[in-house]
Amino acid sequence: MRLEQDLAAFGSLVSTTGEARSRATLADRALAVAIRATGASYGLITVPDGPTGSILAARGVPPAVERLATEISWLDSPAVRAVAPVGRVVKGSVERLPLTPAMRRALLEARTRTLLFVGLHRD
């Protein structure tokens, strides 16, 4: 699976322990490293799951943002389209980024002003 290959690249960034290195465990560790490295308040990793996405890992995500991340159509998501090329990084003001109106509103209500998202794989 493409996601497993992408997350494997993060494997060198996290320390190994005795626990099984499942996809979700590795995603959670990679997210922790990314949050620390960027100074982010919270973060999540979503993956396609049918017509919408599902959350593979999340840390400190406001409930409305987490809910919308699993309700917005994956194919219609402006954020997903923006990072479709492998390795594409999009960062900027929540007010100007490609987001659905509902997600933009939820992020602003959560006092999120800047957002960074990365395209790790293509479907």
Contacts in CASP RR format, 6 or more apart in sequence:
PFRMAT RR
TARGET T0000
AUTHOR 0000-0000-0000
METHOD contacts of the structure
MODEL  1
MRLEQDLAAFGSLVSTTGEARSRATLADRALAVAIRATGASYGLITVPDG
PTGSILAARGVPPAVERLATEISWLDSPAVRAVAPVGRVVKGSVERLPLT
PAMRRALLEARTRTLLFVGLHRD
2 121 0 8 1.000
2 122 0 8 1.000
2 123 0 8 1.000
3 23 0 8 1.000
3 47 0 8 1.000
3 56 0 8 1.000
3 120 0 8 1.000
3 121 0 8 1.000
4 23 0 8 1.000
5 121 0 8 1.000
6 120 0 8 1.000
6 121 0 8 1.000
7 23 0 8 1.000
7 26 0 8 1.000
7 27 0 8 1.000
7 30 0 8 1.000
7 120 0 8 1.000
8 26 0 8 1.000
10 26 0 8 1.000
10 27 0 8 1.000
10 29 0 8 1.000
10 30 0 8 1.000
10 33 0 8 1.000
11 26 0 8 1.000
11 29 0 8 1.000
11 30 0 8 1.000
13 29 0 8 1.000
13 30 0 8 1.000
13 33 0 8 1.000
14 26 0 8 1.000
14 29 0 8 1.000
14 30 0 8 1.000
14 32 0 8 1.000
14 33 0 8 1.000
19 25 0 8 1.000
23 56 0 8 1.000
24 56 0 8 1.000
24 57 0 8 1.000
27 45 0 8 1.000
27 56 0 8 1.000
27 57 0 8 1.000
28 57 0 8 1.000
28 59 0 8 1.000
30 45 0 8 1.000
30 57 0 8 1.000
31 43 0 8 1.000
31 44 0 8 1.000
31 45 0 8 1.000
31 57 0 8 1.000
31 58 0 8 1.000
31 59 0 8 1.000
32 59 0 8 1.000
34 40 0 8 1.000
34 43 0 8 1.000
35 42 0 8 1.000
35 43 0 8 1.000
35 59 0 8 1.000
38 116 0 8 1.000
40 116 0 8 1.000
41 60 0 8 1.000
41 112 0 8 1.000
42 58 0 8 1.000
42 59 0 8 1.000
42 60 0 8 1.000
42 61 0 8 1.000
42 62 0 8 1.000
43 58 0 8 1.000
43 59 0 8 1.000
43 60 0 8 1.000
43 61 0 8 1.000
44 55 0 8 1.000
44 57 0 8 1.000
44 58 0 8 1.000
44 59 0 8 1.000
44 61 0 8 1.000
44 65 0 8 1.000
44 66 0 8 1.000
44 69 0 8 1.000
45 55 0 8 1.000
45 56 0 8 1.000
45 57 0 8 1.000
45 58 0 8 1.000
46 53 0 8 1.000
46 54 0 8 1.000
46 55 0 8 1.000
46 56 0 8 1.000
46 69 0 8 1.000
46 70 0 8 1.000
47 53 0 8 1.000
47 54 0 8 1.000
47 56 0 8 1.000
48 74 0 8 1.000
48 123 0 8 1.000
49 70 0 8 1.000
49 74 0 8 1.000
50 74 0 8 1.000
51 73 0 8 1.000
51 74 0 8 1.000
51 75 0 8 1.000
52 70 0 8 1.000
52 71 0 8 1.000
52 72 0 8 1.000
52 73 0 8 1.000
52 74 0 8 1.000
53 69 0 8 1.000
53 70 0 8 1.000
53 72 0 8 1.000
53 74 0 8 1.000
54 70 0 8 1.000
55 61 0 8 1.000
55 66 0 8 1.000
55 69 0 8 1.000
55 70 0 8 1.000
58 66 0 8 1.000
61 69 0 8 1.000
62 106 0 8 1.000
62 109 0 8 1.000
62 110 0 8 1.000
62 112 0 8 1.000
64 106 0 8 1.000
64 109 0 8 1.000
64 110 0 8 1.000
65 103 0 8 1.000
65 106 0 8 1.000
65 107 0 8 1.000
65 110 0 8 1.000
65 112 0 8 1.000
68 100 0 8 1.000
68 102 0 8 1.000
68 103 0 8 1.000
68 106 0 8 1.000
69 103 0 8 1.000
72 100 0 8 1.000
72 102 0 8 1.000
72 103 0 8 1.000
74 80 0 8 1.000
77 100 0 8 1.000
78 98 0 8 1.000
78 99 0 8 1.000
78 100 0 8 1.000
79 90 0 8 1.000
79 97 0 8 1.000
79 98 0 8 1.000
79 99 0 8 1.000
79 103 0 8 1.000
79 117 0 8 1.000
81 98 0 8 1.000
82 88 0 8 1.000
82 90 0 8 1.000
82 97 0 8 1.000
82 98 0 8 1.000
82 117 0 8 1.000
83 89 0 8 1.000
83 90 0 8 1.000
83 117 0 8 1.000
83 118 0 8 1.000
83 119 0 8 1.000
84 119 0 8 1.000
84 122 0 8 1.000
85 119 0 8 1.000
85 122 0 8 1.000
86 119 0 8 1.000
86 120 0 8 1.000
86 121 0 8 1.000
86 122 0 8 1.000
87 118 0 8 1.000
87 119 0 8 1.000
87 120 0 8 1.000
88 118 0 8 1.000
88 119 0 8 1.000
89 116 0 8 1.000
89 117 0 8 1.000
89 118 0 8 1.000
89 119 0 8 1.000
90 97 0 8 1.000
90 98 0 8 1.000
90 116 0 8 1.000
90 117 0 8 1.000
90 118 0 8 1.000
91 114 0 8 1.000
91 115 0 8 1.000
91 116 0 8 1.000
91 117 0 8 1.000
92 114 0 8 1.000
92 115 0 8 1.000
92 116 0 8 1.000
93 113 0 8 1.000
93 114 0 8 1.000
94 104 0 8 1.000
94 107 0 8 1.000
94 108 0 8 1.000
94 112 0 8 1.000
94 113 0 8 1.000
94 114 0 8 1.000
94 115 0 8 1.000
95 104 0 8 1.000
95 108 0 8 1.000
97 104 0 8 1.000
97 115 0 8 1.000
99 107 0 8 1.000
99 115 0 8 1.000
107 115 0 8 1.000
END
